[in-house]
Amino acid sequence: MAHDADFPAVSIDDLPGGLVIEDGLRDAAAGKRTPAALLVTIAAPRLRRLGLPIPSDSELARDPELLLYECLRKGSVPDPYSQYNALLRELVSFEHALERRVFSAMRRARG
């Protein structure tokens, strides 16, 4: 859910990639370095502008793209490069869908 006072609360779990982003929000808030948390960190400025409560963590914020790839490479992912690109595509889809939902909710709220 978007929580910023300037934005209407919107559900995100049904958006493309929404469940991964929700996991990332939880993991980032807990300071965990997971692929989901790093994905959220990559998009933090844009997601904050859309009202999502993205924690500021200097450890995750330093080169999150490189950290994400390294996390995938060290994990049990058979093809980290493909998985990295798939996650970024999912993130972009999520961002676009969230923008549409937030701006639509803002238009409805204005009457």
N, C-alpha and C positions, 0 to 999 in steps of 0.2 A: 504494500500500500504506500502511496505517496503521502508524506506527512508534513510537508512544508506548509506554513500558514498561507502563503501566497497561492497555493495550488489546491484544487479540490482533491479529496482523498479518492484514489482510484485503485482498483484491484489490479495486480500484475500477474497473479499465478496462472491465468489463462492466456497470457500473451505468449508468442513464440519465445522460448528461452526463459520464460518467467520463473519457472521452478529453479533453474540454475541460478538466476539472479537472486532469488530469495535465499537460496543456500549461500550464495556469495555474500549477501548482506549480513547474514548471521555469522559466517566464518570471519569476515572482515571485522565485525564488531568484537568478536572474540580474539582477534589478533592472530588468527590461523592463516598460514600460507598455503592455501589450497588453490587449485585451478579456478574454482568458482570465485573465491575472494579476489584473486588476481584479475579475473575478468571484470569484476565490478570496479576494481581500482583503475583499470585501463580506461574505463568510461566514466570515472568519477565526476569530472567537471560537467559533462553533459547531463548525467543522471541527477546531480545536485540541482542543476538549472531546472530540471523537470520535477523537482520536489522530493526526490528520494533521499532518505537520511544516510548518506555515505560517510562512514567514520574516516577521520584523518589519521593515517598511520604512516609515519615516515618510512618505516621499514618496507611496507608494501608499495609505497608510492615511488620508490626509486626503481626505475626501469621495470615497470610491471610486465611489459611485453617480454623482455628477456627472462624475467623470473618465471613467467607462465611457461615459456618454452622449456626452460630448464626443469621445471617441476614435471612437465609431461615427459621429458626425456629421461628423467631419473625414475619415473613411475613405470608401471607395467604396460604403458601404451605402445602397441606394436609399431605405429608410424606417428611419432610425435609431431612432425611437420604437418601432416594431413589433419590430425586432431586439433592442432593449434589453429589452422585456417578454418576448420569447421566451427570452432568455438567463436572465433572472431566474426564469422558470417552470422552465427546465431545471435551474437551481441548486437550487430547492426540491425538485424530484423527486430530484435527486442526494442532497441532505441526508437526505430521508426514507428513501431506499433504503440509504444508508450507516448510518444509525441502526439500521435493522432488521438489517443484516448484522453490525454490531459487537455489538449486544446479543445476537443469536443466537449468535455465536461465544463471547461471554462466558458464556452459559448452558451451552453445550457444554463449555467449559473447566472449569467448576465441577463438571461431572459430573452 
